[in-house]
Amino acid sequence: MLIFLAIALLLLLSSPWNLIAFLVLLPVWVLELFGWNRTTKRYRKSVGADTLIGREAVVSVSCRPVGQVRLDGEIWEARCEAGAGTGERVRVTGRKRLTLIVEPVAGLTGS
């Protein structure tokens, strides 16, 4: 965004001032890029099935012991040793490959 301001000042200001504004804003823009790059590298991306552990899902196909659950609009294969019926809420406790290991949430039913 700062580079667009520098280019606009280069085009709009009169002769010596446009060059001065451009030469002042160019290093500021480079410093801003380095700061942004350093900040974003600090955060680790969290993706995949491991990010689902601890979250709640709704059973879409009865898990007795194998079925399916819906979580964030996605349908996952699930395994629930205690058993869970359609519409019940379950909590993801682990995973084995792409199958989520779930357990029923006490006292709650899905909508």
C-alpha positions in Angstrom: 0.0 0.0 0.0 2.8 2.3 0.8 4.4 1.8 -2.6 1.2 3.1 -4.3 1.5 6.2 -2.2 5.1 6.7 -3.3 4.2 6.3 -6.9 1.2 8.7 -6.6 3.5 11.3 -5.0 6.0 10.7 -7.7 3.4 11.6 -10.3 1.5 14.4 -8.5 4.2 16.5 -6.9 6.4 19.0 -8.7 9.9 18.4 -9.8 12.3 18.1 -6.8 9.6 17.1 -4.3 8.3 14.1 -6.2 11.8 12.5 -6.2 12.4 13.4 -2.5 9.1 11.8 -1.5 9.8 8.7 -3.5 13.3 8.3 -2.2 12.0 8.7 1.4 9.1 6.3 1.1 10.9 3.6 -0.8 13.1 2.5 2.2 10.1 2.8 4.5 8.2 0.4 2.2 11.1 -2.1 2.2 11.3 -2.0 6.0 7.6 -2.6 6.2 8.0 -5.7 4.0 10.8 -7.1 6.1 8.7 -6.5 9.3 5.6 -8.1 7.8 7.7 -11.1 6.6 9.3 -11.6 10.0 5.9 -11.4 11.7 4.2 -13.9 9.5 7.0 -16.5 9.6 6.5 -16.7 13.4 3.1 -18.3 13.1 2.9 -22.0 12.3 0.1 -23.2 10.0 -2.3 -25.6 11.7 -3.9 -27.9 9.1 -5.1 -31.5 8.9 -7.0 -33.9 11.0 -4.9 -33.2 14.2 -6.5 -29.8 14.5 -9.9 -31.4 15.0 -8.9 -33.1 18.3 -10.9 -31.7 21.2 -13.7 -30.3 19.0 -17.3 -31.3 19.0 -19.1 -32.9 16.0 -22.6 -34.1 15.2 -23.2 -37.7 14.2 -24.6 -38.0 10.7 -24.5 -41.9 10.4 -24.8 -43.9 13.7 -21.4 -44.8 15.2 -21.9 -48.3 16.5 -18.8 -48.5 16.5 -18.1 -47.1 13.0 -20.0 -44.3 11.4 -19.7 -40.7 10.2 -19.7 -37.3 11.8 -20.1 -33.8 10.5 -17.6 -31.2 11.6 -17.2 -27.7 10.0 -19.3 -28.8 7.0 -17.1 -31.8 6.3 -18.1 -35.4 6.8 -15.5 -37.6 8.5 -15.4 -41.4 9.1 -15.6 -41.9 12.9 -15.3 -44.6 15.5 -17.1 -44.5 18.8 -16.7 -47.5 21.1 -19.4 -46.3 23.4 -21.8 -45.9 20.4 -23.6 -42.7 19.3 -26.8 -42.3 17.4 -27.7 -39.9 14.6 -27.9 -36.3 15.7 -25.9 -36.8 18.9 -23.0 -34.6 19.8 -19.6 -36.2 20.1 -16.1 -35.0 21.0 -13.1 -35.9 18.9 -10.5 -37.5 21.2 -8.0 -38.8 18.6 -7.5 -40.1 15.1 -6.2 -43.2 13.4 -5.3 -42.3 9.8 -8.3 -40.5 8.5 -10.8 -42.0 11.0 -11.7 -39.8 14.0 -11.9 -41.4 17.4 -14.9 -39.9 19.2 -16.8 -40.2 22.4 -20.3 -39.0 23.3 -20.8 -35.6 25.0 -22.9 -36.2 28.1 -26.3 -34.7 28.2 -26.3 -32.9 24.8 -28.0 -33.8 21.5 -27.5 -32.2 18.1 -30.1 -30.3 16.1 
